[in-house]
Amino acid sequence: MKRRKLRPEDDALTQFQALRQLPRLSQADCRDVIQLLRDDDVGRRTGVREHLAYPQASKLMRKIMAGEHKDVPVHMNFLPDLLQAKVEACPLFARLLSDAWERYDGQLTLVVFSDDTTPGNILAPRQPKKSCMMYCSFLELDVLFLDSCWLPLSNMRTNELAERGFSHAEYLRCVLESVHDAAQHGCAITLRQGSVLRPQNEDIFTLGT
């Protein structure tokens, strides 16, 4: 994917999106840079809304109301959209998934990993950021030890779970039920095949759970 260039004449949002391509810059850092480039105060609030700060990721997100009284919001990525986005963004994952589909006739086994972790510096962990993270992949992929073979399903702060009286088991159940609803009859994903295998250079396959 071609990188956007930072141009002084662009509007603040375009500048923000160009700066967000640099992994070491936080959102606050990007806004500070925009403030230096401009002589107005527009940059101070640029990209505050979620769909502007994370234009691609926000399209994959769904909110599910869970809990006994359906009062606990759980945010997670919608599996079919997440798979398609991963295939388009990661050539390695696309090839591994395509190979597995051909070997097993599209019947793949979904595996889920869940654990509590604290992001950031392991030598100076910030407990308020401790989170329960969930990832998924497929057992039939040739390699599962690579980070790029796992897809982020959901992430929820541990203190949010505790405050709402929502257990880890309930959270896991909520996410798994959502995945089951999305994929119980399979989901269509577009894979790019080699021209020798498919004359049209494209194929649709079904993932079963």
N, C-alpha and C positions, 0 to 999 in steps of 0.2 A: 504494500500500500504506500502510495506516494505521500511524503510528509508535507504538511502545510508550512509555508514560510511566514515568519513574523514580519509584518509590514506596518510601519507607523501610520499609514493612511487608512488601514482597515478599521472597521468598527470594533468596539471593545470585546464583544462576544467572539468574533473571529480571532482576535488576538489571544483571548483566553484559551480557545480551543487549540491554537497553535502552540502555546506554552505548555498545555497539558500533555503534549507529546513527550515532554522531558520527564522521565520517571522520578527524578530527584526533587522536582519542584512540587510542593504542596499547593493546594488551591489558594491558600493565603499568600504564598510566594508569588503565584501567578498574578494575583490582584495587585500586589506591591509593584511588580514589574510594569503592569499596565498603568498604574498611577504615575510612574516615572516617565512613561511614554506620552502621556496625555496631560493637558492643562485643565482638565475638568475633573469632576468627582464621579464620573460614570463607572470607572474601574473598581471603585470601592465595593459595589454590590454585584459585579459581573459574575454570572454563573452560579448564583446562590441557589437557585432552584435545582432540584435533583435532576430533572430531565435535561437541563442545560449543562450541569457539571458532569453528568454521566450519560451522554446521549445514546450510546449503544447499549449499555447495561440496563438502563431504565426501561428499555423496550422489552426486556426479557422478564421483568419482575411482575409477580402477582402477589396480591395480599389475600390471605385466607384468615377468616375469623374462626379461631379454635377455642378449646376449653369447654367445660360443662355448660356454660351459659353463652358460648360463642362470643366472648368478650376479650379474647386474647388475639391481637393481630400478629400473624406470622407471615413474614415476607420471604419468598423463595422464587427461584428462577423456574420458568415454565419449561419442562424438559424438552418437548419437541423444538421449541425456538432456541433453547440453549444448545442442543445438539447441532442444529443447522448453523448457528453462529460459530460454533467451535470448528465445524468442518470447513467453513469458509475462511476462518482466520488462521487455522493451523494445518499446513500441508501434511505434517507427520501424522496427526490424529486422523485426518481424512484418509490417508493411505492405510493406516492400521485398521480403521473401521471398515473400509472397503474390503480389505483382505479377509477380515473376520466374517463379513457378510457373505462373501463368496464361499468360504470353507464350510459355513454352518447354515447355509440357505436362509439367511436372514433371521434365524432364531438365536438371539443373543441373551446372555444372562446378566442382568443388572446387579451390580454390587455397590453397597453403600458403606462409606466410612464416616464415623462421627467421633469427635473428641473435643474436650475442653482445651483451649489454648489461650495464651496471652500474646497478642501481636506486638512487635517492636523489639527492643533490645532485651535479650534474655538475661543480661546481667543487671538490668534495672527494670523489671516488669512493672507495669501499671495495672494493678488489680481491677480498677473500674473498667478496663478494656477487656477483661477476661471474657471469652466468648465460646459458645458452643457452635462448632462449624461442621457442616455436612458436605461431603463430596460423593460423587458417584462415578462409576466407570463400567466397563464390560469385561467379564471374566475371560472371554475368548480373545482379547487383544494380545498380541505377541509379547508386549512388555507392559507391566503395570507399575514398575518402580520409578518411572519418569513422572515428574509433576504435571507435564503437559498432557498426560493420559487421563487425568482426573478433572472432573467438571464441578464447579461450586454450585451446590444446590441451595443451601441456605446458611444463614449466619445470624445468631441471636445472642445478645449480651447475657451473661450468666446472672447478673444482678436483675435484669428485666424478668428472667424466668422466676427468680426467687420472689421478687416484689409481687408478681401476679399469682404466686402459688401454683405455677405451671411447671411440672416436673420435666426432666430430661426425656423420660420415657414417653410422656404425652407429646412433647415437641417432636420426637422422632416419629411417633405414630402419625401425627398430623402431616408431616412431610411425605412419609411413605404412602399414605392414603392419597395424597394429591398426585404423586408420581403414578400410582396405580390407576387412578382415574384418567390420567392423561395418556397412558400407554397400554391399558389393558387390552385394547383391540389393535395395538400396533400404532406406530406413527410414521408418517411419510417424511423421509429425509432425502435430499438430493445429493448424490455422490458423483464426483467427477472421475470417470473411469478412463483407462488408456484406450486409444483408438483401436487397438487390436482386440480388446475385449468387447467393446461396445461401439458400433459404427457411429452412433449419435453422440458419443463422448459424454453420456450422462445416463444415470439410472435412478430409479426410485425403489427404495427397499423398505421393508417393514420390520420394526423392532418389536419382538414379543417379550412379555415379562413372565 
